Amino acid sequence: MSERGGAAAPAVHPVSSPVPPLYGWLAAFAVVLIWSGWVVVSRFGVVQTLTIYDMMALRFAVAAIAVAPFVWRYWPRRLRWWQIVLVACGQGTPYLLLAFGGFQYAPASHAGIMMNGTLPIFAAVLGWIWLKDRPDSWRVAGMAVILAGCVLIGWDRGTGGVDSDVWVGHVMFLAATLFVAFFLIATKAWHLTPVQTMVCIPILNLMWFAPFYLTLLPKAVTTAPWSEILLQGLYQGLGPSVIAILCFTTAVRSIGTSSTAAMMAMVPGMAALLAIPLLGEWPSAFAWTGLVLATGGILLAAGWRPMK
């Protein structure tokens, strides 16, 4: 899930500087850990003291501080203001409201599958409509397998942390993923580099979210323990917002887009495994089956071919 959170892979344009393959695989695995960890950390955050609005404010503030030295150099000035705003929304305030809201209703294993699993589907559909990039038969097959896995997750009621209203979280996860898919296709269509998105997303979102947060939205940051504030602030602000983008860029430069995208298929499974000891959310047989199907579908949608 990136800033996916959870979980999102930015468009990357190749550059000439070579990166050793070992560094590329390590960077890709770091992205897997960060994105899967984001699912668990976000789920942990919404069931603790902080409100989702506190978590958003911490994320934008810490990330904005981290990227401030690079804003002047990397700001995408060639784009129109509305293009920058739309890109910032794709992994900004609307996305996080839906994603964090979904974590209030659904466990981490559901989030990992629903968001990371359906992202290739939404991205393929938008890419077909916007960029006329028609997916091949293998990718379509992968999307069908992902959907089968998501259907199983939709029926799951045995996983720890699942209540009768879990479907609300599922809907919010799907809506959040649609924003990320738009972000991915927009960055490709408008030729944005990862560093450009890294600097504009937190700056713009902090500018328009902070006034509402400070004056209107409920807050618990003054009563939350410092350990919780530091965890959410540093992980949300630096993990998916900065470090994951740099690692993803390194991985693509080294091992290529297809291999990096295939590695991202590990995110739902890793999130489910991390949620067991950290959140006590044991996936049911339904959830494990859906997880296996979604992982296989993501691999196919990412370009992996079983007969290669």
C-alpha positions as CSV (number, residue, x, y, z in Angstrom):
1,M,0.0,0.0,0.0
2,S,2.8,3.6,-0.3
3,E,3.2,7.2,0.2
4,R,1.5,3.4,-0.2
5,G,1.1,3.6,2.5
6,G,0.5,1.6,2.3
7,A,0.9,0.7,-0.5
8,A,1.8,2.6,-4.3
9,A,4.6,2.3,-6.9
10,P,5.6,5.6,-8.5
11,A,6.4,6.0,-12.2
12,V,10.1,5.9,-12.7
13,H,12.1,7.1,-15.7
14,P,15.4,5.3,-16.3
15,V,18.6,7.1,-15.8
16,S,22.1,6.2,-16.9
17,S,23.8,5.6,-13.5
18,P,24.1,1.8,-13.0
19,V,23.2,0.2,-9.7
20,P,24.5,-3.3,-8.7
21,P,21.8,-5.9,-8.8
22,L,22.3,-6.8,-5.1
23,Y,21.5,-3.3,-4.1
24,G,18.5,-3.4,-6.4
25,W,17.1,-6.5,-4.8
26,L,17.8,-5.2,-1.3
27,A,16.1,-1.9,-2.2
28,A,13.0,-3.8,-3.5
29,F,12.8,-5.9,-0.4
30,A,13.1,-2.7,1.7
31,V,10.1,-1.3,-0.1
32,V,8.2,-4.5,0.6
33,L,9.0,-4.2,4.3
34,I,8.1,-0.5,4.4
35,W,4.7,-0.9,2.6
36,S,3.7,-4.0,4.5
37,G,4.8,-2.3,7.7
38,W,2.7,0.7,6.8
39,V,-0.4,-1.5,6.7
40,V,0.3,-2.8,10.2
41,V,1.5,0.6,11.7
42,S,-1.6,2.3,10.3
43,R,-4.0,-0.4,11.6
44,F,-2.2,-0.1,15.0
45,G,-2.6,3.7,15.0
46,V,-6.3,3.8,14.4
47,V,-7.0,1.4,17.3
48,Q,-4.9,3.4,19.7
49,T,-5.2,7.0,21.0
50,L,-4.5,9.2,18.0
51,T,-7.3,10.1,15.6
52,I,-6.9,9.5,11.9
53,Y,-6.6,13.3,11.5
54,D,-3.7,13.3,13.9
55,M,-2.0,10.6,11.9
56,M,-2.5,12.6,8.7
57,A,-1.1,15.8,10.2
58,L,1.9,14.0,11.5
59,R,2.6,12.3,8.2
60,F,2.4,15.5,6.2
61,A,4.3,17.6,8.7
62,V,7.2,15.2,9.1
63,A,7.4,14.5,5.3
64,A,7.3,18.2,4.5
65,I,10.2,18.9,6.9
66,A,12.2,16.1,5.3
67,V,11.7,17.3,1.7
68,A,11.9,21.0,2.4
69,P,15.5,21.3,1.3
70,F,14.7,19.9,-2.1
71,V,11.5,21.8,-2.9
72,W,13.1,24.6,-4.9
73,R,15.2,22.3,-7.1
74,Y,12.6,19.6,-7.8
75,W,9.2,21.3,-7.8
76,P,7.4,20.4,-11.1
77,R,7.1,23.9,-12.4
78,R,6.4,22.8,-16.0
79,L,3.0,21.4,-14.8
80,R,-0.1,23.5,-14.4
81,W,-1.4,24.1,-10.9
82,W,-4.4,21.8,-11.3
83,Q,-2.2,19.0,-12.4
84,I,0.0,19.3,-9.3
85,V,-3.1,19.5,-7.1
86,L,-4.5,16.3,-8.7
87,V,-1.2,14.4,-8.2
88,A,-1.0,15.6,-4.6
89,C,-4.6,14.3,-4.0
90,G,-3.7,10.9,-5.4
91,Q,-1.5,10.1,-2.4
92,G,-2.6,12.9,-0.1
93,T,-5.6,13.9,2.0
94,P,-8.5,12.1,0.1
95,Y,-6.4,8.9,-0.1
96,L,-5.4,8.9,3.5
97,L,-8.9,9.7,4.8
98,L,-10.2,6.6,3.0
99,A,-7.3,4.4,3.9
100,F,-7.1,5.3,7.5
101,G,-10.9,5.2,7.7
102,G,-10.9,1.7,6.3
103,F,-8.4,0.6,9.0
104,Q,-11.0,1.4,11.6
105,Y,-13.3,-1.3,10.2
106,A,-11.0,-4.0,8.6
107,P,-7.9,-5.9,9.7
108,A,-4.4,-5.5,8.2
109,S,-4.6,-8.7,6.2
110,H,-7.7,-7.4,4.4
111,A,-6.1,-4.1,3.8
112,G,-3.0,-5.6,2.3
113,I,-5.0,-7.7,-0.2
114,M,-7.7,-5.1,-1.0
115,M,-5.4,-2.2,-1.6
116,N,-2.2,-3.8,-3.0
117,G,-4.2,-6.5,-4.8
118,T,-6.7,-4.3,-6.7
119,L,-4.1,-1.6,-7.5
120,P,-3.0,-3.3,-10.7
121,I,-6.6,-3.7,-11.8
122,F,-7.5,0.0,-11.3
123,A,-4.2,1.1,-12.8
124,A,-4.7,-1.1,-15.9
125,V,-8.2,0.2,-16.5
126,L,-7.2,3.8,-16.1
127,G,-4.1,3.2,-18.2
128,W,-6.3,1.7,-20.9
129,I,-8.7,4.6,-20.9
130,W,-6.2,7.4,-20.5
131,L,-3.0,6.1,-22.2
132,K,-4.6,3.6,-24.5
133,D,-2.3,1.0,-22.9
134,R,-4.3,-2.2,-23.4
135,P,-3.3,-5.1,-21.0
136,D,-2.3,-8.4,-22.6
137,S,-4.2,-11.6,-21.9
138,W,-1.8,-12.7,-19.1
139,R,-2.4,-9.4,-17.2
140,V,-6.2,-9.8,-17.7
141,A,-5.9,-13.3,-16.3
142,G,-3.9,-12.0,-13.3
143,M,-6.6,-9.4,-12.6
144,A,-9.3,-12.1,-12.7
145,V,-7.3,-14.1,-10.1
146,I,-6.9,-11.0,-7.9
147,L,-10.7,-10.5,-8.0
148,A,-11.3,-14.1,-7.0
149,G,-9.0,-13.5,-4.0
150,C,-10.7,-10.3,-3.1
151,V,-14.1,-12.0,-3.2
152,L,-12.9,-14.5,-0.7
153,I,-11.7,-11.7,1.5
154,G,-15.1,-10.1,1.2
155,W,-16.7,-13.2,2.6
156,D,-14.1,-13.7,5.4
157,R,-15.5,-13.3,8.9
158,G,-13.1,-15.5,10.8
159,T,-10.0,-13.4,10.8
160,G,-9.1,-11.6,14.0
161,G,-10.4,-8.1,14.1
162,V,-13.3,-8.7,11.7
163,D,-16.7,-7.4,12.6
164,S,-20.1,-7.4,10.8
165,D,-19.3,-3.9,9.3
166,V,-16.0,-5.0,7.8
167,W,-17.4,-4.4,4.4
168,V,-17.3,-0.6,5.1
169,G,-13.5,-0.9,5.4
170,H,-13.4,-2.9,2.1
171,V,-15.3,-0.2,0.2
172,M,-13.0,2.5,1.7
173,F,-9.9,0.6,0.8
174,L,-11.1,0.2,-2.8
175,A,-11.9,3.9,-3.1
176,A,-8.4,4.8,-1.6
177,T,-6.8,2.5,-4.2
178,L,-8.6,4.2,-7.0
179,F,-6.9,7.5,-5.9
180,V,-3.5,5.7,-6.0
181,A,-4.1,4.3,-9.4
182,F,-5.0,7.7,-10.7
183,F,-1.8,9.0,-9.2
184,L,0.3,6.3,-10.9
185,I,-1.2,6.9,-14.3
186,A,-1.0,10.7,-13.9
187,T,2.7,10.6,-13.0
188,K,3.3,8.5,-16.1
189,A,1.2,10.7,-18.4
190,W,2.7,13.9,-17.1
191,H,6.2,12.6,-16.9
192,L,6.8,13.3,-13.2
193,T,9.8,11.8,-11.5
194,P,9.6,10.1,-8.1
195,V,11.5,13.0,-6.4
196,Q,9.1,15.5,-7.9
197,T,6.1,13.7,-6.4
198,M,8.0,13.2,-3.2
199,V,8.4,17.0,-2.7
200,C,5.0,18.2,-3.9
201,I,2.7,15.7,-2.1
202,P,3.5,16.6,1.5
203,I,4.0,20.3,0.9
204,L,0.6,20.9,-0.8
205,N,-1.4,18.6,1.5
206,L,0.0,20.2,4.6
207,M,-0.9,23.6,3.2
208,W,-4.6,22.8,2.8
209,F,-5.1,20.2,5.5
210,A,-3.4,22.0,8.4
211,P,-5.9,24.8,8.7
212,F,-8.9,22.4,8.9
213,Y,-7.0,20.1,11.3
214,L,-6.0,23.0,13.6
215,T,-9.5,24.6,13.7
216,L,-12.2,22.0,13.0
217,L,-11.1,18.4,13.3
218,P,-11.0,16.3,16.5
219,K,-7.5,15.8,17.9
220,A,-6.0,13.5,20.5
221,V,-2.3,14.4,20.0
222,T,-2.1,16.2,23.3
223,T,-3.2,13.1,25.3
224,A,-1.5,10.4,23.2
225,P,1.8,8.9,24.6
226,W,5.0,10.1,23.0
227,S,5.8,6.6,21.8
228,E,2.7,6.5,19.7
229,I,3.3,10.0,18.3
230,L,6.9,9.2,17.4
231,L,5.9,5.9,15.8
232,Q,3.2,7.4,13.6
233,G,5.1,10.6,12.8
234,L,8.4,9.0,11.8
235,Y,7.0,5.9,10.1
236,Q,4.2,7.7,8.2
237,G,6.3,10.8,7.4
238,L,9.6,9.1,6.4
239,G,8.7,5.5,5.5
240,P,6.3,5.4,2.5
241,S,6.7,9.2,1.9
242,V,10.4,9.4,1.4
243,I,12.5,6.2,2.0
244,A,10.2,3.9,0.0
245,I,10.2,6.2,-3.0
246,L,14.0,6.4,-3.0
247,C,14.4,2.6,-2.6
248,F,11.8,1.9,-5.3
249,T,13.7,4.2,-7.7
250,T,17.0,2.4,-6.8
251,A,15.4,-1.0,-7.4
252,V,14.0,0.0,-10.8
253,R,17.3,1.3,-11.9
254,S,19.0,-1.9,-10.9
255,I,16.7,-4.8,-11.6
256,G,14.1,-3.3,-13.8
257,T,10.4,-2.4,-13.6
258,S,9.0,-6.0,-14.0
259,S,11.2,-7.5,-11.3
260,T,10.5,-4.7,-8.9
261,A,6.8,-4.9,-9.5
262,A,6.9,-8.7,-9.0
263,M,8.6,-8.2,-5.7
264,M,5.7,-6.0,-4.6
265,A,3.5,-9.1,-4.7
266,M,5.0,-10.0,-1.4
267,V,3.4,-7.0,0.3
268,P,-0.1,-8.5,1.2
269,G,1.5,-11.7,2.6
270,M,4.1,-9.8,4.5
271,A,1.5,-7.5,6.0
272,A,-0.7,-10.5,7.0
273,L,2.3,-12.2,8.7
274,L,3.4,-9.1,10.5
275,A,-0.1,-8.5,11.8
276,I,-0.1,-11.9,13.6
277,P,2.5,-11.1,16.3
278,L,2.1,-7.3,16.3
279,L,-1.7,-7.0,16.2
280,G,-2.9,-10.5,17.1
281,E,-4.9,-10.7,13.9
282,W,-4.8,-14.3,12.8
283,P,-6.0,-14.8,9.2
284,S,-8.7,-17.4,8.6
285,A,-8.6,-20.1,6.0
286,F,-10.7,-17.9,3.8
287,A,-8.1,-15.1,4.2
288,W,-5.1,-17.3,3.5
289,T,-6.7,-18.6,0.3
290,G,-7.6,-15.1,-0.8
291,L,-4.0,-14.0,0.0
292,V,-2.5,-16.8,-2.2
293,L,-4.8,-16.0,-5.1
294,A,-4.2,-12.3,-4.8
295,T,-0.4,-12.8,-4.7
296,G,-0.4,-15.0,-7.8
297,G,-2.7,-12.5,-9.6
298,I,-0.3,-9.6,-8.7
299,L,2.6,-11.6,-10.1
300,L,0.8,-12.1,-13.4
301,A,-0.4,-8.5,-13.6
302,A,3.2,-7.4,-12.9
303,G,4.6,-9.3,-15.9
304,W,5.7,-12.6,-14.4
305,R,5.0,-15.5,-16.7
306,P,4.8,-19.1,-15.4
307,M,6.3,-20.6,-18.5
308,K,9.4,-18.3,-18.7
